């Protein structure tokens, strides 16, 4: 009994159909992968924040301070006993080259150790000039509205920092460049949206222990409309 094989045209049609299905599915798969990575990163930053809350409970409500620059992420060491282990220091989408090669301008040479940084408004050692340092969680009236940890730029001068300078997000004489100034410190575009875009999504953790994935426009647009400065949230 003879068997009829596929004709060349039938094979080509089948290949074309499969190719079309792949083209349709790939964007969905890519988006699902991006969401999964963002969620893992969100879990990391939330775990660090929960560790900070636990640390404060055991240390008279103290907020951890950013270091003096001698070691990136030096503030993370005290969190280790509370769940802030080395396993959660790096966002899975952080592709900074400085995990394997020395950070530029560092003497002695150092590597990047973390994807996350402290908001300097709530670091006892790095509050902006003229701002009263926040030393304890009880000083922040609405801690659920105040950002504590952010994701850190992968390259440039902030790649090796352990805190960000929020006061440098805005230039009064040129407010239109605000988003580009933020982009120097935060990795805009990492979890959705383009770099230097107000719709760029990043993960943020808050002083009450929760964390959220949010577009930049929801957390900062100018010095009087932001979730970094606890002085704006006193009522």
SULBEL-V15573 format. One line per field, one symbol per residue. ss: DSSP state (h for helix, s for strand, l for the rest). psi: psi as a letter, one per 30 degrees, with the letter a starting at -180 (. if undefined). burial: I if it has 9 or more other ideal C-beta (glycine too) atoms within 8 Angstrom, else O. A space follows every 10 residues. Layout:
ss->???
psi->???
burial->???
This chain:
ss->lllllllhhh hhhhhhhhhh hhhhhhhhhh hhhhhhhhhh hhhhhhhhhh hhhhhhhhll lsllllllll lllhhhhhhh hhlllhhhll llllllhhhl llllllllll lllllssssh hhllllllll lllllshhhl llhhhlssss slllllllll llsslhhhhl lhhhhhhhhh hhhlllllll llllllllll ssssssllll ssssshhhhs ssllsslllh hhlll
psi->kkkklkleee eeeeeeeeee eeeeeeeeee eeeeeeeeee eeeeeeeeee eeeeeeefhh gkkkklagff kkgfffeffe fgfilffgfk kfgjgkfgff kkkkgkjlkl lkflfllkjf fgkffgklkf kkkjfkeffj eiffgkkekl kkkflafffg lglljefgfk jefiffgeee eeffekikfe gkllkhkfgk klkkllfffl lljklefffk flfgilgejf ffhg.
burial->OOOOOOOOOO IOOIOOOOOO OOOOOOOOOO OOOIOOIIII IIIIIIIIII IIIIIIOOOO IIIIIIIOOO OIIIIIOOII OIIIOOOIII IOIIOIOIOO OOIOOIOOOI IIOIIIIIII IIIIIIIIOO IOOIOIIOOI OIIOOIIIII IIIIOOOIII IIIIIIOOII OOOOOOOIIO IIIIIIIIII IOIOOIIOII IIIIIIIOII IOIIIIOOII OIOOOIIIII OOIOO
